[in-house]
Amino acid sequence: MTDCDACGKVYNQFLGDRFWAGRYDVPGYDETLETLCDKCHRKLIRNN
């Protein structure tokens, strides 16, 4: 089961969820984030 390291959202392939995998060092988080949902990726990485 895949879930977002930032918000905890669980991936659901039937809803068309999009998740991002990688190693993200984000200010304000003690740990390196490895999986982000599209909303958190947009907010934390793409700054939109």
C-alpha distance (Angstrom), angle and dihedral (degrees) to the residues before:
residue distance angle dihedral
M1 . . .
T2 3.79 . .
D3 3.77 121.5 .
C4 3.79 135.0 172.5
D5 3.81 113.6 -97.3
A6 3.82 91.3 -148.7
C7 3.82 104.4 46.1
G8 3.81 104.7 8.8
K9 3.82 96.5 -121.0
V10 3.81 110.8 161.3
Y11 3.81 118.5 -130.3
N12 3.81 115.0 -112.3
Q13 3.80 114.5 -173.8
F14 3.80 91.5 -167.0
L15 3.81 91.9 61.0
G16 3.80 91.9 50.2
D17 3.80 94.1 -114.5
R18 3.79 115.3 177.6
F19 3.78 120.3 -148.9
W20 3.80 131.3 -174.8
A21 3.81 122.9 -139.9
G22 3.79 123.0 -160.2
R23 3.78 141.5 89.6
Y24 3.79 112.3 -69.9
D25 3.81 123.0 -177.3
V26 3.79 101.6 -161.0
P27 3.82 122.7 -176.9
G28 3.80 110.7 -114.8
Y29 3.81 94.8 32.1
D30 3.80 120.1 97.1
E31 3.80 94.0 -153.7
T32 3.79 133.2 52.4
L33 3.80 108.2 -102.0
E34 3.81 114.6 -132.9
T35 3.81 104.8 176.1
L36 3.80 125.8 37.0
C37 3.79 132.1 176.8
D38 3.80 115.3 -126.6
K39 3.83 92.6 -102.3
C40 3.83 93.7 53.5
H41 3.82 92.2 41.7
R42 3.80 89.3 53.6
K43 3.82 92.1 46.8
L44 3.82 100.4 41.5
I45 3.81 104.9 28.6
R46 3.80 108.0 23.7
N47 3.84 92.6 33.7
N48 3.81 94.8 -139.0
